[in-house]
Amino acid sequence: MTTKFNSYRQIKSTLTLLLLFVCFLGHSQLKGGHILGSSGLQSGTQAPANNLSLYVPGYFYEAGSLRNSDGDKSIANPDINMFITGVGANYVSDFKILGANYGATILLAFASNTIQGSYVDSKSPFAFTDMLVQPIQLGWHNKRADFVFSYQLYLPTGKYELGASDNSGLGMFMNELSAGTTLFFNDKKTFHFSALAAYEMNGKKKDTNVKTGDILSIEGGLGKTFYMMNTEKTAPKGILNAGLIYYLQYKVSHDEIPAGTLVLEPSKDRVGAIGAEVNYFHIGCKTTAGLRWVSEIGAVNRFQGNTFFLTLAHVFSFAKE
């Protein structure tokens, strides 16, 4: 009985790899864990020290088309809409490392229709997905520029089985290093440009030798900060940020798909996007709300669509009055 079961698993794995081979002949790609659109305006700026932020993200991605290696449509309407939400926390302390404030972040997330790569059969139910842990977050604040550096990892806590269409996770450990800056063009820091680069290094997928290539993501924006004054015009009651945002993503190294004695290395993918962001922080309630919309352009070997990212957060301040 055990021999038959093992034979069944071997046949299933072989057929799955054959399916992946057929997909990759169509210029398909494996997806990484970095969520594009999660950063925008002032992406190179860390939150103020002695603050704890509890936040609820809402990510929605609508795939309008699947693009081939020439950037042309291979599937005009793939009918895939991916959704992610959850509960996260970010804490920034006044503890200094190399002159920077130390912080950390965690996100427990749930997802539906998790996109595994550039194939259309991604119809997973709403379920617990991979967890984000950022144990190292460093932030520097200067007169005309802020800087950030962080290390984060994505834990494979979501369901994953090679070839399954209902996976809620990607089935692999993902390590990521990121660094960025926000440049301010005036003394009041109300006009700014930011860029945050993240390099993702992916491990092998669960119970396989399938490996997603390394991925470089760059996100940021050009914006303006407005201070909304109270009725007496004596103090601000809120802070409004608005502007244009962008992201770029490139597959740096090839995916590796073992097929018998061969290791398939399909062509790399890339995508760009441009959009807008508006966010508002109410000082009295210590609550913030933000919305980003980004439309993708120039996609190669991957989906091209629209990204929407909504964030609601409440800030607890531990700073001494």
Helices and strands as residue ranges (DSSP letters): H 2-25, E 51-67, E 73-75, E 80-97, E 100-112, E 127-128, E 131-141, E 145-155, E 174-184, E 191-202, E 215-229, E 236-251, E 257-259, E 262-264, E 270-282, E 287-300, E 302-317
